Amino acid sequence: MEVAYVFVDLDIRYSAFKKVERYWREHLEWVLKHLRLDAKVVGYRARRSGSGNTHVLVYLDRPVPELDALHLALALGSDFKAVLEARLRLDALGFSDYVPWDKKRERGKG
């Protein structure tokens, strides 16, 4: 399965993220360049999670393999346990179900 987004679950308060967002954006570009992914960022959206931390949805210009998206999420600082659980689902079921909030709403889960 391929996805055209990367969901990043950051363990940092949203208010703190907003103060350093420009550095995270710089890191995002650096990571994409060095991972040599055949996709470019066309935008991203950050929001406060229910716990007060930060969720970021990174939109890509083309779909990438779901496993690549999980590795990118880790490289961008996503919660390791959540990504690991998604990887286990990907191996067992063929899909990770590591979907962002708007995708869950589309599927009736959020």
C-alpha positions as CSV (number, residue, x, y, z in Angstrom):
1,M,0.0,0.0,0.0
2,E,1.2,3.5,-0.7
3,V,0.3,6.8,1.0
4,A,0.7,10.4,0.0
5,Y,1.1,11.7,3.5
6,V,3.2,11.1,6.6
7,F,1.6,11.3,10.1
8,V,4.0,12.4,12.8
9,D,3.0,12.1,16.5
10,L,5.4,14.3,18.4
11,D,5.8,14.1,22.2
12,I,6.1,17.8,22.5
13,R,3.6,20.3,23.8
14,Y,1.9,22.1,20.9
15,S,2.7,25.5,22.4
16,A,6.4,24.5,22.5
17,F,6.3,23.2,18.9
18,K,4.9,26.5,17.6
19,K,7.9,28.2,19.1
20,V,10.4,25.9,17.2
21,E,8.3,25.1,14.2
22,R,10.7,26.8,11.7
23,Y,13.5,24.5,12.9
24,W,11.3,21.4,12.6
25,R,10.4,22.5,9.0
26,E,14.1,22.9,8.2
27,H,14.7,19.4,9.6
28,L,11.8,18.1,7.5
29,E,13.5,19.3,4.3
30,W,16.9,17.9,5.5
31,V,15.4,14.5,6.2
32,L,13.7,14.2,2.9
33,K,16.9,15.2,1.0
34,H,19.0,12.7,2.9
35,L,16.6,9.8,2.8
36,R,16.5,10.3,-1.0
37,L,12.7,9.8,-1.1
38,D,11.3,10.3,-4.5
39,A,8.7,12.6,-3.1
40,K,8.5,16.3,-2.2
41,V,6.7,18.0,0.6
42,V,3.8,20.0,-0.7
43,G,2.7,21.2,2.7
44,Y,2.0,20.2,6.2
45,R,-0.5,20.9,9.0
46,A,0.2,20.8,12.7
47,R,-2.4,20.6,15.4
48,R,-2.8,20.1,19.1
49,S,-3.5,16.5,20.0
50,G,-6.1,15.5,22.6
51,S,-3.3,15.2,25.2
52,G,-1.9,18.7,24.3
53,N,1.0,17.4,22.3
54,T,1.5,17.8,18.6
55,H,0.3,15.9,15.6
56,V,1.7,16.9,12.2
57,L,0.4,15.7,8.8
58,V,3.0,16.1,6.1
59,Y,1.5,16.0,2.5
60,L,3.7,14.5,-0.3
61,D,3.4,15.2,-4.0
62,R,3.2,11.5,-4.8
63,P,2.4,8.3,-2.9
64,V,5.3,6.4,-1.3
65,P,5.3,2.9,0.1
66,E,3.8,2.8,3.6
67,L,6.9,1.4,5.1
68,D,8.9,4.4,3.8
69,A,6.3,6.7,5.3
70,L,6.7,5.0,8.7
71,H,10.5,5.4,8.5
72,L,10.1,9.0,7.6
73,A,7.7,9.5,10.6
74,L,10.5,8.1,12.8
75,A,13.1,10.3,11.3
76,L,10.8,13.3,11.9
77,G,10.6,12.4,15.6
78,S,7.3,10.5,15.8
79,D,6.5,8.4,18.8
80,F,8.6,5.2,18.5
81,K,6.1,3.0,20.2
82,A,3.2,4.1,17.9
83,V,5.3,3.7,14.8
84,L,6.6,0.3,16.0
85,E,3.0,-0.9,16.5
86,A,2.1,0.4,13.1
87,R,5.0,-1.6,11.6
88,L,3.9,-4.8,13.3
89,R,0.4,-4.3,11.8
90,L,1.9,-3.6,8.4
91,D,3.9,-6.9,8.6
92,A,0.9,-8.9,9.9
93,L,-2.0,-7.4,8.0
94,G,-0.5,-5.7,5.0
95,F,-1.5,-2.2,6.2
96,S,-0.3,-0.1,9.2
97,D,-3.5,1.7,10.1
98,Y,-1.2,4.6,11.2
99,V,-3.5,7.1,9.8
100,P,-3.9,10.8,10.6
101,W,-6.9,12.3,12.2
102,D,-8.6,13.4,9.0
103,K,-8.2,10.0,7.4
104,K,-9.7,8.4,10.5
105,R,-12.7,10.7,10.2
106,E,-13.1,9.7,6.5
107,R,-13.1,6.0,7.6
108,G,-15.5,6.7,10.5
109,K,-12.9,6.1,13.3
110,G,-12.4,9.6,14.7
